Amino acid sequence: MLFLLSLAILCTSVAACTNGGEESEVSTGDTSETVLFGNLPEEKYDGDEIVILVEGDYMSLYQSVEIMAHETSPEIINTAVEDRNALVEERFDVVIKEIRTSTGAEMADNIRNNHMGGTNLYHIVMPYIPQAASLSLEGYFYLLNDMEYIHMEEDYWDQGAVNGLSINHKNYFLTGDFSILSLACTHALVFNKDMIEENDLEDPYALVESGEWTLDKLREMARKVTADSDGQTGMTYTDTYGFLVNTNFATSMFIASGEGLTQKDANDLPFITVNSTRGIDVFNKIYDLVSDKQAAGHIESFQNDVASAGKTVWQAATEAVASKRALFRAMSIADIPELGEYECNFGILPIPKYDKSQPEYKSLVSTIYATSAAIPTTNPDYEQASIILDAITQASTDTVKDSYYQVMLKKRKVQDDESEAMLDLIFGNRVYELGVVFGWGGANIYDTNSISSFMNSIAFSDANTFVSRYESIKDKIQSDLNDTISEFN
């Protein structure tokens, strides 16, 4: 809620996107331009309602504001959503409606109950990606690759998700330009620019540009500023830290280092790679960084300190950056607006590479609360649903996505041209990791015995037991992975 309310203060308008209701143009990612909806049939549906099930207000920061205008949403997003919907509704003579969930279990329960009851309450559903993955294994969604009018080769569908989340070349759920949350859930770093200057440190932007923004460089710079600065014995949340990092960021740094929990073979089938020789070396470096008390502070460890002050650990971490008590902070893009409410000279960076020889920076999408779209098998008119879903997605590029990315982030919150370029770099190299989505080996993706979470639990422990721990859980991980492949086959 804080994310949305803070943005509402700053956002007042959006450039017109509808051109008076006429068809506009949308880029497909190359030098050519195609007419909006030009790849869809000339259908009119006589005012049919298209009902979409979305995650609701109980999620606060991660609620859906992507399908319908919402009272908690900034005006700029509401306007973009309304413009996008008007384009689709006028072109196809439909009425877009949404049903919002009110509890965490309701999305899956509603989809299952709809299926078992043989009803057709939802034409399209938009669960978070891990839940979509689980539901797809239960057979509740159509195979989108079979849909003639789901143009998943187009850039308005997130190509990282299309390729990264498929198994056996099958996609039962997708995400694309309709999804604000897939952008918001991307992991990155923020840094305090004044602390860089006051401590005579290297320019992080120049390091990124030269390819020298690495885990070693982050640790080196962080060690120069960490200090017991609050006059109390021992390190507390009011001291000064070089790098504030949260528990689930170990996996993000692992992915950013060019490794993967899994890779895929020529048949698009995943296999485990987390325990590769380089992967072990990468984790050792991550462990050395986050366990170095002269470099890093663990955000969740502030819980007892901040509770008495009526704050969350996340608020405390944001305040630390704003108050020049944290040089670097691990974050998701969703945290930027809160930091933008402070008088703070901050910048944005990709997660560091493992070493300079690594060719690209990588940014993990924390898919826990990233939205996807699927068509439930209870909908007999799947062709209509596919046409409207593709239309919503392609019409979102110059409306919803542009308003969030170009206007709200780059022009209103980000404070310099370099950070705008960093956002382009971060969003242009996003990674969707199947192991994070399916959580093989555990009861769920949070289980410390799962492939998605085991290294996070080790990174913040007293001993680096990566090799022995993986050996103890690898059989269950492989068994679960085999079961998933069997379902997709």
Secondary structure, DSSP 8 states (H G I E B T S, - for coil): -HHHHHHHHH-------SGGGS--EEE-SSS-EEETTTTS-----TTEEEEEEE--GGGGGG---SSS--TTS-HHHHHHHHHHHHHHHHHHTEEEEEEE--STTHHHHHHHHHHHHT----SEEE-BHHHHHHHHHTT-B--GGG-TT--TTSTTB-HHHHHHS-BTTB-S-B-BTT-HHHHHTBEEEEEEHHHHHHTT---HHHHHHHT--BHHHHHHHHHTT-B--SSSSS--TTSBEEEEE-TTHHHHHHHHTT--SEEE-TTS-EEE-TTSHHHHHHHHHHHHHHT-TTTEEEGGGGHHHHHTTT--HHHHHHHHHHTTSEEEEEEEGGGHHHHHTSS--EEEE---BSSTT-----EEB-GGG-B-BB-BTT-S-HHHHHHHHHHHHHHHIIIIIHIIIIIIIIITT--SHHHHHHHHHHHHTEE--HHHHH-TTSSSTT-TTSTTTHHHHHHTSSS--HHHHHHHHHHHHHHHHHHHHHHH-
